[in-house]
Amino acid sequence: MVGESRAIRRVRSLIQAAASSLAPVIITGESGTGKERVAREIHESSSRRSGPFVALNCAAIPDTLAESELFGYERGAFTGAHARNPGAFGDADGGTILLDEFTQLERQMQPKLLRVLEDRSFRRLGGREGSVDVRTLAATNQSPEQAVRDRRFRADLYYRLNVLRIDLPPLRKRIEDVPLLVEHFIREIREREHKPVEGLDDKCLGALMAYRWPGNIRELRNVIERAIVMSQSRKLCLRDLPANFKHREAPASMTIPFGTSRAEADRQFVFGTIAYARGNKARAAAMLEVSRRGLYKFLERYEATAPPWHRNGTSHNGRNGTGD
């Protein structure tokens, strides 16, 4: 996981804990936050790394095919079954399976999944009882607790899966990681596209930092990929971004150069947000998604290094900066 925010450091520690165990894990987070990437990191850091990793999207399985997709079938089990199919659990034997969007698994299949988790046994269509050695991870962009309350998902199965839990933050709640993510994607994409892109200018970074990223990391990667394809220079600039970014340029106080320390980046970003909010601390706290009390504690810690406009009690345009 790329980033140095507090939220991502916690995710990394949870990945390490999950990798040292064979217990089931639930991974939650909005679409595009990297749930499958986390599942792969758990697998690749675990004792099962030499075994297969199988990802199955439960939301994409028709109800009539759920059993055969999960547990497979024997040859001749039904019309058209010309060869034996081991199913997702059979494919993952000795390794790890990821049940993506697990809350959308067909209700009648849930007791069979619970049985696999509890005693590792299942029956293929047209076959005899068998066993499998699989570590199960489950991911969703919805609330599993709500699915249980709505009786779309069995409570006993939820509790069996929810031994370890990793909640991924949306990108807007770790916006300070954007520069590192951008740097990572530039290195990754420029090689494939054979483009000599070395970075991006401050205005381009400011526009990316001012955006809310509803599509999270997936959307950021797509934007950087497009920018690299469109770029005619060694640095990405505003004209390389999609049209909806052209008017999102952040003020200079919100642009943070690469190489800035974590503490300094935090300081610059918070004070830059207050400046962007024209000194209104209530609005700045809402933009940062922190309480006003939390914002004031931060300001007390960094008051000695605050910009002159803040120490003088005015915003960057000279207005009163109390926000009260």
C-alpha positions as CSV (number, residue, x, y, z in Angstrom):
1,M,0.0,0.0,0.0
2,V,1.5,3.3,-1.1
3,G,1.4,6.2,1.3
4,E,2.6,7.4,4.7
5,S,-0.6,8.8,6.2
6,R,-1.6,7.5,9.6
7,A,-4.5,5.6,8.1
8,I,-2.3,3.7,5.7
9,R,0.3,3.0,8.3
10,R,-2.5,1.3,10.3
11,V,-3.7,-0.6,7.3
12,R,-0.1,-1.9,6.8
13,S,0.1,-3.1,10.4
14,L,-3.2,-4.9,10.0
15,I,-2.0,-6.6,6.8
16,Q,1.1,-7.8,8.7
17,A,-1.1,-9.2,11.5
18,A,-3.4,-10.9,9.0
19,A,-0.5,-12.4,7.0
20,S,0.8,-14.1,10.1
21,S,-2.6,-15.8,10.7
22,L,-4.8,-18.2,8.8
23,A,-8.0,-16.7,10.2
24,P,-10.7,-15.3,7.8
25,V,-10.5,-11.6,7.1
26,I,-13.1,-9.1,6.1
27,I,-11.8,-6.1,4.0
28,T,-14.2,-3.2,3.6
29,G,-13.9,0.1,1.7
30,E,-15.4,2.1,-1.0
31,S,-15.0,1.0,-4.6
32,G,-11.5,1.8,-5.9
33,T,-9.8,1.8,-2.5
34,G,-7.7,-1.2,-3.2
35,K,-9.4,-4.1,-1.4
36,E,-8.1,-6.8,-3.8
37,R,-4.6,-5.3,-3.6
38,V,-4.8,-5.7,0.2
39,A,-6.0,-9.3,-0.2
40,R,-3.1,-10.1,-2.5
41,E,-0.6,-8.5,-0.1
42,I,-2.0,-10.6,2.8
43,H,-1.6,-13.8,0.6
44,E,1.8,-12.8,-0.7
45,S,3.1,-12.1,2.8
46,S,1.6,-15.3,4.3
47,S,2.8,-18.9,4.6
48,R,0.5,-19.7,1.6
49,R,2.4,-17.4,-0.8
50,S,3.5,-20.4,-2.9
51,G,-0.1,-21.5,-3.3
52,P,-2.8,-20.1,-5.7
53,F,-4.7,-16.8,-5.1
54,V,-8.2,-16.9,-6.5
55,A,-10.5,-13.9,-6.6
56,L,-14.2,-14.5,-7.2
57,N,-16.7,-11.7,-7.6
58,C,-19.9,-12.9,-5.9
59,A,-21.9,-10.0,-7.3
60,A,-21.3,-11.3,-10.9
61,I,-22.4,-14.9,-10.3
62,P,-26.0,-15.7,-11.4
63,D,-27.9,-17.4,-8.6
64,T,-28.4,-20.6,-10.7
65,L,-24.6,-20.9,-11.2
66,A,-23.4,-20.0,-7.7
67,E,-22.9,-23.6,-6.4
68,S,-21.0,-24.7,-9.5
69,E,-18.9,-21.6,-9.5
70,L,-17.9,-22.0,-5.9
71,F,-17.6,-25.7,-5.5
72,G,-17.4,-27.1,-9.1
73,Y,-19.0,-30.1,-10.7
74,E,-18.1,-33.6,-12.0
75,R,-18.3,-34.6,-15.6
76,G,-21.9,-35.4,-16.5
77,A,-23.4,-33.7,-13.5
78,F,-25.8,-31.8,-15.8
79,T,-26.3,-31.2,-19.5
80,G,-23.2,-29.6,-20.9
81,A,-20.9,-30.7,-18.1
82,H,-18.4,-32.3,-20.5
83,A,-15.4,-32.1,-18.1
84,R,-14.8,-31.9,-14.4
85,N,-14.6,-28.4,-13.0
86,P,-13.0,-27.9,-9.6
87,G,-14.7,-24.6,-8.8
88,A,-13.2,-21.6,-7.1
89,F,-12.5,-23.4,-3.9
90,G,-10.9,-26.3,-5.7
91,D,-8.7,-23.9,-7.7
92,A,-7.6,-22.2,-4.5
93,D,-6.8,-25.5,-2.6
94,G,-3.5,-24.9,-0.7
95,G,-3.8,-21.2,-1.1
96,T,-6.2,-18.2,-0.6
97,I,-9.6,-17.3,-2.0
98,L,-11.0,-13.8,-2.1
99,L,-14.8,-13.6,-2.0
100,D,-15.3,-10.1,-3.4
101,E,-18.7,-8.4,-2.7
102,F,-19.4,-11.4,-0.4
103,T,-22.6,-9.8,1.0
104,Q,-24.2,-10.4,-2.4
105,L,-23.7,-14.1,-2.3
106,E,-26.9,-16.0,-3.0
107,R,-28.7,-16.7,0.3
108,Q,-29.1,-20.5,-0.3
109,M,-25.4,-20.8,-0.8
110,Q,-24.4,-19.2,2.5
111,P,-24.9,-22.3,4.7
112,K,-22.6,-24.3,2.3
113,L,-20.0,-21.6,2.6
114,L,-20.3,-21.6,6.4
115,R,-19.7,-25.4,6.3
116,V,-16.5,-25.0,4.3
117,L,-15.2,-22.4,6.7
118,E,-16.0,-24.6,9.7
119,D,-14.9,-28.0,8.7
120,R,-13.4,-27.5,5.2
121,S,-15.8,-30.0,3.6
122,F,-18.1,-29.5,0.6
123,R,-19.7,-31.5,-2.2
124,R,-19.3,-30.9,-5.9
125,L,-22.3,-31.2,-8.1
126,G,-22.6,-34.8,-9.2
127,G,-19.8,-35.8,-6.9
128,R,-19.0,-37.1,-3.4
129,E,-18.1,-35.3,-0.3
130,G,-14.6,-33.7,-0.4
131,S,-12.4,-31.4,1.6
132,V,-10.3,-28.4,0.7
133,D,-7.5,-26.5,2.5
134,V,-8.2,-22.8,1.7
135,R,-7.7,-19.5,3.6
136,T,-10.7,-17.3,3.0
137,L,-10.7,-13.5,2.6
138,A,-13.9,-11.5,2.0
139,A,-14.3,-8.0,0.7
140,T,-17.2,-5.6,0.2
141,N,-17.9,-1.9,-0.5
142,Q,-21.1,-2.2,1.5
143,S,-21.9,-2.5,5.2
144,P,-21.9,-6.2,6.1
145,E,-23.6,-5.3,9.3
146,Q,-26.5,-3.7,7.3
147,A,-26.7,-6.8,5.2
148,V,-27.1,-8.9,8.3
149,R,-29.8,-6.5,9.7
150,D,-31.6,-6.7,6.3
151,R,-31.4,-10.5,6.5
152,R,-29.6,-10.6,3.2
153,F,-26.6,-12.2,4.9
154,R,-26.6,-14.8,7.6
155,A,-25.4,-13.5,11.0
156,D,-23.5,-16.8,11.8
157,L,-21.6,-16.6,8.5
158,Y,-20.8,-13.0,9.1
159,Y,-19.4,-13.7,12.6
160,R,-17.3,-16.6,11.2
161,L,-15.8,-14.4,8.5
162,N,-15.3,-11.4,10.7
163,V,-12.3,-12.7,12.7
164,L,-10.0,-10.0,11.5
165,R,-11.2,-6.7,9.9
166,I,-9.4,-4.2,7.7
167,D,-11.4,-1.0,6.8
168,L,-9.8,0.9,4.0
169,P,-10.1,4.7,4.1
170,P,-11.3,6.6,1.0
171,L,-8.6,8.7,-0.8
172,R,-10.3,11.9,0.3
173,K,-9.5,11.0,3.9
174,R,-5.8,10.5,3.2
175,I,-5.3,13.2,0.6
176,E,-1.8,13.7,1.9
177,D,-0.9,10.4,0.2
178,V,-1.8,11.8,-3.3
179,P,1.8,13.0,-4.1
180,L,3.3,9.5,-3.3
181,L,0.6,7.7,-5.2
182,V,1.1,10.0,-8.2
183,E,4.8,9.4,-8.1
184,H,4.2,5.6,-7.9
185,F,1.8,5.6,-10.9
186,I,4.1,7.8,-13.0
187,R,6.9,5.3,-12.5
188,E,4.7,2.4,-13.3
189,I,2.9,3.8,-16.4
190,R,5.7,5.8,-18.1
191,E,7.6,2.6,-18.7
192,R,4.7,0.8,-20.3
193,E,3.9,3.9,-22.4
194,H,7.5,4.7,-23.2
195,K,7.0,8.3,-22.2
196,P,9.9,10.3,-20.5
197,V,7.6,11.8,-17.8
198,E,9.6,12.7,-14.7
199,G,6.9,14.3,-12.5
200,L,4.3,17.0,-12.5
201,D,4.3,20.7,-11.9
202,D,2.9,22.4,-8.8
203,K,-0.4,23.6,-10.5
204,C,-1.1,20.1,-11.6
205,L,-0.4,18.7,-8.2
206,G,-2.6,21.4,-6.6
207,A,-5.5,20.4,-8.8
208,L,-5.1,16.8,-7.9
209,M,-4.9,17.7,-4.2
210,A,-8.1,19.8,-4.4
211,Y,-10.2,17.0,-5.9
212,R,-12.5,14.8,-3.8
213,W,-11.7,11.5,-5.7
214,P,-15.1,9.7,-5.6
215,G,-13.5,6.8,-7.5
216,N,-10.6,6.7,-5.1
217,I,-7.2,5.2,-6.1
218,R,-8.6,3.6,-9.2
219,E,-9.8,7.0,-10.5
220,L,-6.4,8.6,-9.6
221,R,-4.5,6.0,-11.5
222,N,-6.8,6.4,-14.6
223,V,-6.3,10.2,-14.5
224,I,-2.5,9.8,-14.3
225,E,-2.5,7.3,-17.1
226,R,-4.5,9.7,-19.3
227,A,-2.2,12.6,-18.4
228,I,0.9,10.6,-19.3
229,V,-0.7,9.6,-22.7
230,M,-1.6,13.2,-23.4
231,S,1.6,14.8,-22.1
232,Q,4.1,16.3,-24.6
233,S,6.7,17.2,-22.0
234,R,8.7,15.7,-19.1
235,K,6.3,17.2,-16.5
236,L,2.6,16.7,-16.3
237,C,0.7,20.0,-16.3
238,L,-2.9,21.2,-16.0
239,R,-3.6,20.8,-19.7
240,D,-2.9,17.1,-19.5
241,L,-5.7,16.5,-16.9
242,P,-9.3,15.9,-17.8
243,A,-11.5,19.0,-18.3
244,N,-13.1,18.8,-14.9
245,F,-9.8,19.4,-13.2
246,K,-9.0,22.6,-15.1
247,H,-10.7,24.8,-12.5
248,R,-9.7,22.9,-9.4
249,E,-6.3,24.4,-9.0
250,A,-5.5,24.8,-5.3
251,P,-3.7,27.9,-4.0
252,A,0.0,27.8,-3.7
253,S,-0.3,27.2,0.1
254,M,-1.8,23.8,-0.6
255,T,0.9,22.5,-3.0
256,I,3.4,20.3,-1.3
257,P,6.6,19.4,-3.2
258,F,7.9,15.8,-3.4
259,G,10.5,15.0,-0.8
260,T,8.7,17.0,2.0
261,S,8.7,15.3,5.4
262,R,5.5,13.9,6.8
263,A,5.3,16.4,9.6
264,E,6.0,19.3,7.3
265,A,3.5,18.0,4.7
266,D,0.8,17.8,7.4
267,R,1.6,21.3,8.6
268,Q,1.5,22.8,5.1
269,F,-1.6,20.9,4.2
270,V,-3.6,22.0,7.3
271,F,-2.6,25.6,7.1
272,G,-3.1,25.6,3.3
273,T,-6.6,24.3,3.8
274,I,-7.4,27.1,6.3
275,A,-6.1,29.5,3.7
276,Y,-8.2,27.9,1.0
277,A,-11.3,28.2,3.3
278,R,-10.4,32.0,3.6
279,G,-9.5,31.6,7.3
280,N,-12.9,30.0,8.3
281,K,-11.8,27.3,10.6
282,A,-15.2,25.6,10.8
283,R,-15.2,25.2,7.0
284,A,-11.5,24.1,7.1
285,A,-12.4,21.4,9.7
286,A,-15.2,20.2,7.5
287,M,-12.9,20.1,4.4
288,L,-10.3,18.1,6.4
289,E,-13.1,15.9,7.9
290,V,-11.9,16.4,11.5
291,S,-13.7,18.0,14.5
292,R,-13.1,21.6,15.2
293,R,-11.5,20.5,18.5
294,G,-9.1,18.3,16.6
295,L,-8.2,21.2,14.3
296,Y,-7.5,23.5,17.2
297,K,-5.3,21.0,18.9
298,F,-3.3,20.7,15.7
299,L,-3.0,24.5,15.5
300,E,-1.8,24.8,19.0
301,R,1.0,22.3,18.2
302,Y,2.1,24.2,15.1
303,E,1.3,27.8,16.1
304,A,5.0,28.8,16.3
305,T,5.6,27.7,12.7
306,A,2.2,29.0,11.4
307,P,2.3,31.3,8.3
308,P,2.2,35.1,9.1
309,W,-1.4,35.5,7.9
310,H,-2.5,32.9,10.5
311,R,-0.5,34.2,13.4
312,N,-1.9,37.7,12.7
313,G,-5.4,36.2,12.9
314,T,-6.3,36.9,9.2
315,S,-6.8,34.7,6.3
316,H,-4.7,34.8,3.2
317,N,-6.9,37.5,1.7
318,G,-6.8,39.7,4.8
319,R,-10.2,38.8,6.3
320,N,-10.7,37.8,9.8
321,G,-9.6,34.1,10.2
322,T,-11.5,33.0,13.3
323,G,-14.3,31.3,11.4
324,D,-16.6,31.7,14.4
